[in-house]
Amino acid sequence: MGGFTTKRALEKDPSIFEDLLEASRELENQGVRAVTGDCGFMAIHQRELAKILDVPVFLSSLLQIPFISSIIGEDNKLGIITADSRSLDAPLFESLGFESTEDLEIRGLQDQDNFFKAVIEEEETLDPYAIEEEVVSKARQMAAEEPKVKALLLECSCLPPYGAAVQDAVHLPVFDYITMIEYVYSAVVKRRFSGFM
């Protein structure tokens, strides 16, 4: 999608919608069964795009919040590691229909040097090893400071490669946009059952 930058996503630039709609219609015309996204901040366009398209729309990893929250119990918290916690704000959650974020523990990577330069500023080459260390460190810190966190959601599209390392560090279920897309795929492309019941 032309012109879709991290900066525009974090600023929740409403002009992205026209590019998103054009790309989605092109995919729909090609016969896709669903339209998915990878940037959590695309959540602000979820409802509008879903109203327009004739196929299911799953734009943001944040759509998984109700499901994850329901499997960890209401006295616990879902930890979210995001690109920039300053931008993951109440209006964004409201656009998804969430009235409260008190059961969420949100930590941003905007204060991590390697992540900030490569992902947010888009100025440096992404060093996967350095960024993995930053993400794992953030997850460990969250788990140590908030023991009620019983699952993690990696909001940013750059974070799934580090999911296994995060899980090894904190021993919790870890969700990201890939878990969402695999779930969507399993619903729109059903496989015939084989085996024993």
NORQUI-V251989 format. One record per backbone hydrogen bond with DSSP energy under -0.5 kcal/mol. NH is the residue of the N-H (numbers start at 1). CO is the residue of the C=O. If there is no record, write none. Layout:
nh = (NH NH)
co = (CO CO)
This chain:
nh = (4 5 9 10 11 12 13 16 17 18 19 20 21 22 23 24 25 26 27 28 29 30 31 32 35 37 40 40 42 43 44 45 46 49 50 51 52 53 56 58 63 64 65 68 69 70 71 71 72 72 73 76 77 78 79 79 80 81 82 82 87 88 89 93 94 95 96 96 97 98 99 104 105 106 107 109 112 113 116 117 118 119 120 121 123 124 128 131 132 133 134 135 136 137 138 139 140 141 142 143 144 145 146 149 150 150 151 152 153 154 155 155 156 159 162 163 166 167 168 169 170 171 173 175 180 181 182 183 184 185 186 187 187 188 189)
co = (1 3 5 6 7 9 8 13 14 15 15 16 17 18 19 20 21 22 23 24 25 26 28 27 56 58 38 155 39 40 41 42 43 45 46 47 48 49 33 35 60 61 62 64 65 66 67 68 68 69 69 73 148 103 77 151 105 153 80 107 84 84 87 89 90 91 92 93 94 93 97 101 78 104 80 82 109 111 112 113 114 115 115 116 117 117 126 127 128 129 130 131 132 133 134 135 136 137 138 139 140 141 142 146 77 148 77 173 79 175 81 153 81 156 159 160 162 163 164 165 166 167 150 152 176 177 178 179 180 181 182 183 184 184 185)
